[in-house]
Amino acid sequence: QAQLVQSGGGTVQPGGSLRLSCGASGFTLASHYIGWFRQTPGKGREGVSCITPNSDDTHYTVPVKGRFTVSRDKAKNLVYLQMNALKPEDTATYFCAVVGGPCDDYLSTPPVRVPNFWGQGTQVTVSS
């Protein structure tokens, strides 16, 4: 059964770093667009980042650009989200997802399309 499995997350002080991992069983991540999203009770769900298949082009939303980096480890069938210079407003539950096409369709506000295949989510808390 195909599934996405996330790891990483936790609590960090402002200015700190965390790395999230998104792995897959039953299929190869490198063949798919993979998006990262986050959700908070107050703001709802928002796009964070996306990586394309083949060329591994990366896309970021304005709040995280310059601080977050998405990448692949094709040998391990993983996608990472490296988060640096974390801020309290980055506190959220983070999800990876398989997205079906252009990254901008999923990262725009409001999104043009919404993924339907998600990881289980992982909590990131940025607090002093």
C-alpha positions in Angstrom: 0.0 0.0 0.0 1.5 3.3 -1.1 2.0 5.8 1.7 4.0 8.9 2.7 5.8 8.7 6.0 7.1 11.8 7.7 9.8 12.3 10.4 11.5 15.1 12.1 10.0 18.1 13.7 10.0 19.0 17.3 10.5 22.2 19.4 13.2 24.7 18.7 14.1 28.2 19.8 13.7 31.1 17.5 16.6 31.3 15.1 17.1 27.5 15.3 16.9 24.9 12.6 15.0 21.7 12.0 14.9 19.2 9.1 11.8 17.3 8.1 11.9 14.2 6.1 9.2 12.7 3.8 9.6 9.1 2.7 7.5 6.8 0.6 6.6 3.2 0.6 5.3 1.5 -2.5 6.5 4.2 -5.0 9.4 6.4 -6.0 9.3 10.0 -4.8 11.7 11.1 -7.5 9.0 10.6 -10.2 6.6 13.0 -8.5 6.2 16.7 -7.7 6.4 16.8 -3.9 4.9 19.7 -1.9 5.3 20.8 1.7 2.4 22.5 3.4 1.7 23.7 6.9 -1.5 24.1 9.0 -2.3 26.1 12.1 -5.7 26.4 13.8 -5.7 30.2 13.2 -4.4 30.5 9.6 -5.6 27.2 8.1 -3.4 25.4 5.6 -0.8 27.2 3.5 1.8 26.1 0.9 5.4 26.2 1.9 7.5 24.6 -0.8 7.5 22.3 -3.8 10.1 20.3 -5.8 9.6 19.1 -9.3 10.5 15.7 -10.7 13.4 15.2 -13.0 15.0 18.7 -12.9 14.4 19.1 -9.2 13.4 22.7 -9.6 12.4 24.2 -6.2 9.6 26.7 -5.4 8.9 28.5 -2.1 6.3 30.8 -0.8 7.2 34.3 0.4 7.2 33.6 4.1 9.8 30.9 3.9 11.9 31.9 0.9 15.6 32.3 1.8 15.2 30.3 5.0 13.8 26.9 3.9 15.3 24.5 1.4 13.6 21.5 -0.2 15.8 18.7 -1.6 15.7 15.1 -2.6 17.8 12.1 -1.6 17.0 9.8 -4.5 19.0 6.9 -3.2 17.0 6.9 0.1 13.7 7.8 -1.6 13.4 10.8 0.6 12.5 14.5 0.3 13.8 16.9 2.9 12.6 20.3 4.1 15.5 22.1 5.8 14.2 24.9 7.9 16.7 27.6 9.1 16.2 30.8 11.0 13.0 29.6 12.4 10.5 32.1 13.7 7.6 31.7 16.1 5.2 32.2 13.2 6.6 29.0 11.6 4.9 27.0 14.3 2.5 24.6 12.6 1.8 21.0 11.7 3.8 20.3 8.5 2.7 17.9 5.8 4.3 16.6 2.7 2.1 15.6 -0.2 2.3 14.3 -3.7 1.1 17.1 -6.0 -0.1 16.5 -9.5 1.4 19.3 -11.6 2.9 22.7 -11.6 4.0 23.8 -8.2 2.5 27.2 -8.4 -1.0 25.6 -8.7 -0.5 24.3 -5.2 1.5 27.1 -3.5 -0.6 30.0 -4.6 -3.1 31.8 -2.3 -5.7 30.6 -2.7 -4.4 27.3 -4.3 -5.7 26.4 -7.7 -5.4 22.7 -6.8 -5.2 20.8 -3.5 -3.2 17.5 -3.1 -5.1 14.3 -2.3 -2.2 12.1 -1.1 -0.7 13.3 2.2 1.8 12.4 4.8 0.7 12.0 8.4 2.0 15.4 9.5 4.6 16.4 12.0 4.5 19.2 14.6 7.0 22.1 14.5 7.0 24.4 17.5 9.2 27.5 17.6 9.3 29.0 21.0 11.7 30.5 23.5 
